[in-house]
Amino acid sequence: MAGAAVAVAGALLLLGGGGDEGGPATRLVTPPTVADGAYRLVADTAALEKEGISVQPGMPEGTVSVLARYARADDPKATLSLSGAYGGVGDPQAVLDGMLKGFEEGPGSPAVVSARHVLTPDGPGGPALTCEVVRLDGRTYAPACAWAEESDAALLIGFDPRKTSATAVDEAAFAKVTAAVYRDVRETG
């Protein structure tokens, strides 16, 4: 679980700078629950930074990093690790590529077992998520989905120590969870 959080934290070091031109500002928050209450907040940015997990030093000036760890309400061994930033993160495609590359090359060197592809679980009006499946610590398989927009970007990793094969990971179901988290953690205005 800690390896996933550290890997997520390392993922945002490659974000590019830029501004959010016009429109209401979007910021990332860490509500007490996400995904219709399916996951509960275990640690927010401040708590994770006390554990030594931080992405802020690699962030462009004016960008704010947000970290969170959530545990599934009915099974605390299953967790979500969120690493994101807001405040004008630059070119969305470059940021997305940088986040995923940073994650793939980060601590623990997660091995990609299912190549990146775009999923839109909410249909045309919802977020476009770039998802993949990785093997963490050589034994646990985890889905990872990310989004990047001009105002914010985030990477979400689902960790369950019982997922010991790639076929145990339901990437489409995780994309639906990620879309719900996207709606829960993005605050406009």
Beta strands, then each sheet from edge to edge (+ up, - down):
strand 1: 26-28
strand 2: 33-34
strand 3: 39-43
strand 4: 64-72
strand 5: 75-86
strand 6: 111-119
strand 7: 129-136
strand 8: 140-148
strand 9: 152-159
strand 10: 186-188
sheet 1: 1+ 10-
sheet 2: 2+ 3- 4+ 5- 9+ 8- 7+ 6-
end
